[in-house]
Amino acid sequence: MAINLIKVISLDKEKCVNCHACITICPVKYCNNVSGETVSINEDMCLACGSCIRACTHAARSFIDDFDSLIASLQENQDIVAVVAPSIAANFPNQYLKINAWLKSMGIKAVLDVSFGAELTVKSYLEYIFTVKPKIAISQACPAIVTYIEIYRPELIKYLVPRHSPMLHTIKMIDEFYPQYKNFKVAVISPCNAKKREFEQTGYGDFNVAYQSIDKYLKDKNIDLNSLQDEYYENPEAERAVLFSTPGGLISTIERIVPDIRHISRKIEGVHTIYKYLDKLPEIISSGFQPLFIDCLNCENGCNAGPLTLNVEKSPDEIEFWINQRNINQQAHYKKINQEDNKQSIDQLLEKYWHHNIYNRDYTDRSANNTIQTPNEIELLNIYESMYKFSDKDMYNCSACGYGSCTQMAVAIFNGLNRPENCHFYLAKESENLHNEILELNKSLDARVKERTVELYETLEELKSVNEIINETNIELEKLSIVASNTQNVVFILDAGGNLEWTNRALKEVYGYEQEEFVKKYGRNIVDFSNNDRIGYILKNCKITQKSFTYENKHTTKNGMTLWTQTCITPIIEHEKVVKIIAVDSDITEIKLAHEEIINQREEILNQKEELLAQRDELMPKSIELDEKLEELQTTTTVLNQAFDELEQKQSEIMVINKELIKQKDEIVKQTKQITDSIEYAKRIQEALLKFNKNMAIEQYFILFKPKDIVSGDFYWTKQILNYSLIAVADCTGHGVPGAFMSMLGISFLEDISDLYLNRLNNSNINAANILDKLSHNVIESLNQNDISSDSKDGMNMVICIINKNLKEMQFASAYNPLWLLREDEIIEFKVDKMPIGIHASRNRKNFTNNIITILPHDKYYLFTDGYTDQFGGESKRKFMKHNLRKLILDLKAVEMKQQGKYFDERITQWKDESVQTDDILVIGFEIEINSN
């Protein structure tokens, strides 16, 4: 589980230009996230070394210290003492004692020198080395290096000297030997922003104050340090430990006591060197080439030029001159003291301020903070392809991305910390592709321009032809306009809907109305101003058939005269659609009157017989035609009636089928409920059989049991036989109901076999392998598994353990299923027999192997089936796999065994997320409490 680390570096995203200089200088790279437009920092993976601050030329990164908080606390008159790092002498040359005077003027009650704390640190280191005699001792004065080991090299934690840093020695000294300042807050005048984390983790130190912040305040307030008197430290003076802030200063101080220490030590510093050295160190330790002591610092020029100092751009010669000058003065001071009888030597002072166990420190494994996942070969190839890297010649390793190699960049992309667009050669390839696309597009555009030019010329010719036609049409229209205007017939031009758009002046001459007057009186649509009852039908047919129609109208003129007209409506067609309608009214009043006269005469003629007979002859064909149509109508009616009868019959059949389907559905629901109820009952039977024997010699245990279906093919079994505790974990063929049947068969056989030992045999002969052999024999016999060609290949995988707490030993035998042992910080995976319980593919089946393990205090044992490790999930929908299970067990090593089950359940549930459970899951962990003697 990741442990949050305090933020000590500030990032201004507005100033970040994504230049990757911070990644280039960063020793761990992947604490920087470059997947967006700007870089962000993962504080939980950051060392807080501050290298990125000086590398950023855009002022996007800056340190976070407690200067403002310190000033505010002093203004509130809080009780505060200050401890000052040895590097102060190199940052305020000839003025570092005047800084003490300024601090006291601000309200600091006392100022103490960390250099004397460094002397105490050397004594603590040597006491540890002489007493414990470690294989190798790594100095821990640099908090950035401590964080690196805790997160990225936890295997080196045991080699870190378990003692405090010089600053913490000084603070602990105040707490122990200066009772007048016991409850005072402590301000640390510091060159290092990573020190804030050391204070947070140990609980000592309240303010981390940068040299740069002090210098800025003095300049802003126009404070001249030379106007102040020198103010000496309240604690004893250091001898050569004033060198501690210089690379190798720790070794130089130890040389006062162990002159030959340099020959068995390693001095190493600088972000480009120290971390590569630490990465190789486990291999060096294994080969036996390691030094006894490592004096290591993150910063190339030591703490004298740390990220919070004023010496970032200065020469090492100038920086170390002032430290060496102070060293010469301090050694001369103690040389003079050693010649005087009434003053205490440095050794006497150290004895006074050093006691056993008050300067001890422990460390924390923070490897869970390192969330970087390593892609497999296929995933790596996919990422390379997304970066346009298809062969070794594409691996430029140009470092433009900041990682130093294309592989490291690919790992960053895989973990969502970067994107291909930040690869210099990816952008070059994209530019090349874009250039090629533009060339192709230009070719396509050229062809299209030529094509369109030809089309435009053709269109131009067509337009010329159309223009000629329009001119000819206009001439014709002009002629028609003259005709329409001068004719005595009334001409109406209507739109396609029958609405009046224009009429000629004959409207006034014939009907006596102007156009607007006519519209106002009779309406604009022909349907409104026509007196013909069938005008709507006629208008519709005219548009549908696109033909002319003629009909008669009876009108009353404005002066009250009755007028008969014959109207001819003609559609105007464009593109096969009616766009206009021309209606022409001709005066047929005289014709109509003559016609009426003819009708009167005809009525007289009709009275005559010959005319009637003639009319009958004329009507006969129509009568015959009507009879034929009537007969045709009756036939159609008969066909429709038959079709209706057939439809009713089919509807009845569908209703019968529907009723049968509903009946079958109800039956299926009923059967499903009966089956489910039966399986639920089987689940209760199975749960009754899966009981952990309370008489077992196992006090601490957990059981994670998650069936895939209602019942499970995984099962566990426990039993106590006198001094022996038996525990087994099995995975039967299949899951659900078939697997559950096999599990009940397995439990039954185990009970029978164990009863043989309880009732018939000397229990001292109890043997784990024999139990599996007998169980396999019973399964083969009961399932009629005569040979490997048998249809029945059901069986189970199993691991069984037999614990004898009195003898402090445990037998175990395994049919595929694993047994893991967590002993101290190591997981031991024991070899298993690769054959199942039941029929086996090998014709030369052997007996199972009996193994014996000596039980040690705090041993933790884990038995499990493959359901846990085979569960699909995670972002890539992959199997959980054994390496993740190992990591989970190591993460939970400090958690009580009975509590671990909850974390196992939470981890696999989180992994599975929305995926379907793959198989039955069973994990049992237990711890046997025995006396260490």
C-alpha positions, -999 to +999 in steps of 0.1 A: +000+000+000+015+033-011+026+058+016+020+095+008+051+117+009+049+155+017+052+179-012+085+198-012+087+210-048+063+235-064+054+234-101+041+264-120+023+249-150+020+283-167+058+286-170+064+249-179+073+246-216+076+208-216+113+210-225+121+177-206+152+192-188+136+181-155+133+145-167+169+145-180+183+154-146+159+134-125+175+102-111+142+083-111+125+098-142+091+082-137+080+105-109+074+130-137+042+127-157+045+142-193+012+128-207-003+163-208+008+196-222+030+203-191+049+181-167+034+171-133+051+155-103+041+124-084+053+133-049+050+097-037+077+086-062+098+118-060+132+118-041+129+156-034+166+158-044+159+192-060+180+185-091+151+195-113+149+230-097+183+240-109+178+223-143+146+242-151+157+274-169+121+287-171+115+290-133+086+265-135+100+246-105+109+260-071+115+247-036+089+248-008+103+258+027+088+271+060+104+305+061+071+324+060+056+301+086+087+307+108+084+344+106+046+343+114+053+320+145+080+344+157+056+373+154+033+353+176+061+351+202+063+313+200+093+296+217+117+285+190+153+274+189+174+271+157+199+245+145+223+255+117+238+231+091+276+231+086+272+243+050+263+278+064+300+287+064+302+282+026+270+302+019+276+332+042+315+334+041+329+352+072+293+360+082+278+327+094+281+337+131+264+370+123+234+350+110+231+337+146+228+373+158+201+381+132+182+349+142+182+360+178+171+395+168+141+379+151+131+362+184+150+328+182+158+318+218+190+298+211+211+288+181+230+254+180+255+240+156+247+208+136+285+203+132+286+190+168+256+168+160+278+154+132+304+145+157+278+126+177+267+109+144+302+096+138+303+082+173+269+065+167+280+051+134+312+036+148+293+022+178+270+004+154+298-009+131+320-021+160+291-037+179+269-052+151+298-058+126+275-054+095+285-067+061+283-031+048+271+002+063+255+029+041+255+064+055+220+080+058+228+117+063+212+125+029+174+121+030+171+119-008+193+087-008+173+073+021+140+079+001+155+062-030+165+031-010+131+029+007+112+032-026+134+017-053+160-005-035+142-018-004+167-047-003+193-022+008+173-009+038+190-034+061+224-019+052+214+017+061+230+027+094+200+026+119+211+059+135+198+095+130+214+121+107+235+150+122+205+173+122+184+148+141+213+141+165+214+178+172+176+180+178+176+148+200+205+163+219+185+194+227+155+172+238+178+151+260+204+175+274+189+210+272+157+208+294+153+246+292+144+241+255+126+208+258+092+218+245+105+245+221+098+242+184+129+237+162+138+257+131+164+240+109+186+264+088+191+241+059+206+236+024+182+208+015+145+207+008+144+169+012+151+174+049+114+183+054+105+147+047+130+135+073+113+157+099+078+145+089+089+108+091+107+110+124+085+136+142+115+159+149+120+194+134+093+219+128+106+244+102+129+238+072+143+272+063+163+277+031+195+298+029+180+314-002+149+325+017+171+341+044+193+359+018+162+372+000+147+385+033+179+403+042+181+419+008+144+429+007+147+445+042+181+461+035+197+443+065+235+445+065+250+415+083+283+433+088+265+457+112+258+427+136+282+411+161+293+375+159+271+353+180+285+319+189+266+287+191+251+275+225+263+239+222+299+226+222+321+233+191+328+206+166+363+195+156+367+183+120+330+174+116+326+209+102+336+191+070+305+170+070+288+191+043+317+184+019+319+152-001+340+128+019+337+149+051+321+120+070+351+098+062+375+126+071+359+129+105+360+091+111+397+092+103+403+109+137+393+076+153+399+050+126+429+063+105+426+035+079+389+039+073+394+054+039+409+021+026+377+002+033+352+030+024+336+044-007+331+081-012+305+088-039+281+116-048+262+133-076+228+124-091+244+109-123+266+086-102+252+076-068+219+060-079+235+039-106+260+028-080+232+019-056+214-001-084+245-022-088+253-026-051+232-057-044+251-075-071+284-063-057+274-074-022+266-109-035+300-111-051+318-100-019+335-069-035+316-043-013+334-018+009+327-017+047+314+019+046+298+041+020+299+079+025+273+091-001+255+123-010+230+133-037+245+166-046+277+167-066+293+193-044+277+180-013+254+199+010+275+230+005+257+234-029+223+218-021+191+230-038+184+256-011+219+271-011+234+302-027+263+282-043+246+265-072+268+284-098+300+287-078+332+267-083+340+238-060+373+254-051+355+286-038+328+266-020+352+243-001+377+270+007+355+284+035+347+250+048+384+240+049+393+273+065+368+266+093+382+230+096+417+243+101+405+268+128+385+241+146+413+215+147+437+242+159+412+251+186+410+216+199+447+211+196+452+240+219+425+226+243+443+193+245+473+211+258+453+227+286+442+206+316+412+225+326+392+222+293+373+192+279+386+174+248+363+166+219+361+129+231+351+140+266+324+162+252+311+134+231+309+111+261+289+137+279+263+142+251+260+106+238+240+079+254+230+044+241+198+041+221+187+078+221+200+083+185+186+052+170+164+052+139+144+027+118+133+029+081+101+021+061+097-001+031+080+023+006+084+000-025+046+001-029+050+038-039+068+025-070+038+018-093+058+014-125+047-017-145+071-033-169+055-041-203+060-076-218+077-081-251+045-079-271+033-047-253+067-032-258+066-039-296+031-023-298+044+009-281+075+009-304+052+007-334+031+037-321+065+056-319+074+046-355+101+023-343+101-009-363+138-021-361+170-015-342+180+013-366+150+033-353+163+031-317+181+065-317+184+068-279+189+105-285+178+115-250+156+144-263+127+129-243+149+130-211+149+093-204+182+084-221+169+055-241+139+047-263+131+017-241+127+039-210+105+062-230+083+032-241+080+021-204+068+057-195+042+055-223+030+021-212+025+035-176+006+065-189+034+089-180+042+101-215+030+100-251+046+093-285+043+130-295+071+139-270+096+118-291+117+139-313+119+113-341+082+105-338+075+142-346+100+140-375+083+109-389+049+126-384+062+156-403+075+134-431+042+116-433+024+149-434+047+162-461+040+131-482+003+135-476+005+171-488+024+160-519-003+134-526-030+159-519-014+184-543-013+158-570-049+150-563-058+187-564-039+192-597-059+164-613-091+177-598-084+213-611-078+199-646-110+179-642-130+208-630-116+231-658-129+207-684-162+205-666-164+243-665-157+246-702-185+221-709-208+239-685-200+272-702-210+257-736-242+244-721-250+278-706-245+294-740-270+269-755-294+275-726-291+313-731-300+310-767-331+289-757-340+315-731-338+343-757-360+324-781-384+316-752-385+353-742-395+362-778-422+336-777-434+348-743-435+384-755-458+373-783-479+353-759-481+383-736-495+404-764-521+377-772-530+373-735-534+411-731-555+417-762-577+386-762-614+390-753-611+358-732-603+362-695-569+346-688-559+336-653-523+325-644-523+304-612-496+288-592-495+250-588-519+252-559-545+271-578-538+306-563-543+336-586-511+353-596-521+374-627-551+381-650-554+401-681-575+432-686-604+411-701-613+404-664-625+441-662-642+440-696-660+407-691-668+405-654-665+443-645-639+437-617-603+449-613-580+420-601-577+431-565-614+438-563-622+404-578-599+386-552-613+406-523-649+395-533-644+359-544-611+348-530-577+342-546-579+304-551-598+290-582-617+266-559-632+297-542-640+319-572-652+291-595-689+282-594-683+247-607-690+221-580-664+197-594-636+223-596-615+206-568-617+173-585-608+188-619-579+208-605-565+176-588-568+155-620-552+183-640-521+181-618-520+143-616-525+136-653-507+168-664-534+173-691-559+201-699-595+200-687-626+219-698-656+227-678-685+253-677-693+280-652-722+303-645-713+338-633-729+370-623-711+401-635-706+432-614-736+449-630-758+418-622-759+401-656-758+363-659-729+351-679-719+315-690-683+307-696-663+277-707-631+274-688-600+255-700-573+249-675-539+238-688-509+228-666-474+243-673-448+215-669-412+219-659-389+190-651-420+167-651-437+188-624-467+212-626-454+247-618-482+269-631-518+265-643-534+287-671-572+291-669-590+307-699-626+317-696-645+320-729-680+337-731-704+310-743-736+327-731-751+328-766-740+292-773-755+281-739-788+298-748-789+281-782-780+248-764-809+253-741-831+258-771-818+226-786-825+207-754-861+219-754-865+207-789-849+174-780-873+169-751-901+172-777-884+147-800-878+123-771-916+120-769-915+103-801-911+065-802-883+063-828-861+086-807-867+065-776-858+033-794-826+050-807-818+061-772-824+025-759-800+012-785-774+037-775-778+027-738-776-010-743-738-012-746-734+008-714-759-015-696-739-046-707-707-029-695-723-021-662-734-057-658-699-069-665-685-045-639-711-057-613-701-093-619-664-084-616-672-066-583-691-097-569-661-119-578-637-096-560-660-096-529-660-134-529-622-135-530-620-109-501-644-130-480-623-161-485-591-143-476-608-129-445-619-164-435-583-177-439-570-148-418-594-156-390-583-193-391-546-183-389-553-159-360-570-188-341-540-210-347-516-183-335-537-179-303-535-217-296-497-217-302-493-186-280-512-203-251-489-234-255-458-212-254-470-195-222-477-229-207-442-241-216-426-209-203-444-214-169-431-249-168-395-238-175-397-212-148-411-238-124-383-263-133-356-236-131-368-226-096-368-263-085-333-267-098-321-235-082-337-245-049-320-279-051-286-262-058-291-238-029-299-268-006-267-284-020-249-252-011-261-255+025-249-291+026-215-281+012-211-252+037-219-276+065-191-299+054-166-270+050-159-263+087-126-254+102-118-277+131-116-256+163-093-282+179-066-275+154-031-264+165-036-233+144-045-201+163-041-175+135-057-182+101-080-168+075-102-185+048-112-167+015-138-189-002-156-174-032-175-200-054-179-190-091-215-204-090-239-212-061-218-243-052-181-248-056-156-273-070-130-260-046-131-272-010-110-273+022-109-300+049-095-300+084-092-327+111-074-332+144-060-367+151-045-367+186-013-345+182-017-341+145-036-313+128-046-320+092-055-293+066-062-298+029-071-274+000-084-290-032-096-279-067-120-305-083-126-309-120-151-282-131-170-259-109-207-254-100-228-286-095-203-311-111-174-297-091-195-297-059-203-335-064-165-341-067-158-320-036-183-340-015-167-372-028-133-359-019-143-349+017-160-383+022-129-402+011-106-380+033-128-387+063-126-424+056-089-424+052-082-403+083-105-426+103-081-455+094-053-437+112-075-428+141-090-463+147-067-489+132-031-476+129-005-462+151-010-425+146+028-420+146+027-436+111+005-409+097+019-397+064+007-369+041+018-386+008+001-419+018-032-401+023-030-386-012-021-421-026-051-437-009-074-408-020-062-411-056-068-449-055-104-444-041-112-418-068-100-441-096-119-471-083-151-452-075-152-435-109-142-467-129-112-450-143-096-482-156-070-466-178-061-433-194-085-439-224-114-441-200-142-416-206-141-404-170-111-382-164-126-364-134-103-358-104-088-330-083-057-311-075-048-310-037-023-300-012-024-315+023-004-305+054+000-325+087+012-303+116+028-317+148+032-286+170+051-307+197+078-317+172+078-283+155+074-299+121+049-301+093+045-327+066+030-318+033+022-336+000+009-320-032-010-329-063-003-298-084-017-274-057+010-251-042+023-245-006+040-211+000+059-201+031+066-165+041+097-166+064+110-132+074+111-112+041+113-142+017+086-163+001+095-200-003+075-219-029+079-257-024+081-282-052+049-300-060+041-334-077+028-326-111+000-353-112-036-351-100-058-371-077-074-396-101-064-410-135-031-395-148-019-393-185+014-409-176+014-447-177+042-449-151+023-432-123+045-427-091+035-423-055+032-388-041+062-373-023+061-367+015+080-335+025+089-323+060+093-286+070+107-274+103+083-249+118+100-216+130+084-187+149+064-162+128+063-186+098+032-179+076+018-206+053-005-201+023-025-227+005-046-218-026-062-230-058-056-215-092-088-194-092-072-165-075-041-162-098-062-170-130-088-142-124-089-118-153-090-081-146-069-049-143-067-022-169-054-047-195-079-075-186-050-099-179-047-127-153-037-117-118-008-141-119+015-154-092+039-124-091+010-101-080+001-127-053+037-127-041+037-089-039+004-089-020+017-114+006+049-093+011+028-061+015+007-078+042+036-094+061+031-071+091-007-077+092-022-103+115-031-135+097-067-134+107-070-099+092-053-107+059-084-124+044-101-091+041-072-076+022-070-107-001-108-102-009-105-065-015-075-069-038-091-096-060-124-077-061-106-045-071-087-064-098-118-082-112-138-049-113-166-055-139-150-087-153-168-121-148-154-144-121-133-169-140-132-199-115-139-208-079-115-190-055-101-205-024-071-192-003-062-203+032-034-186+052-023-197+087+004-191+113+015-217+140+024-201+173+053-219+188+080-210+214+112-197+200+133-219+223 
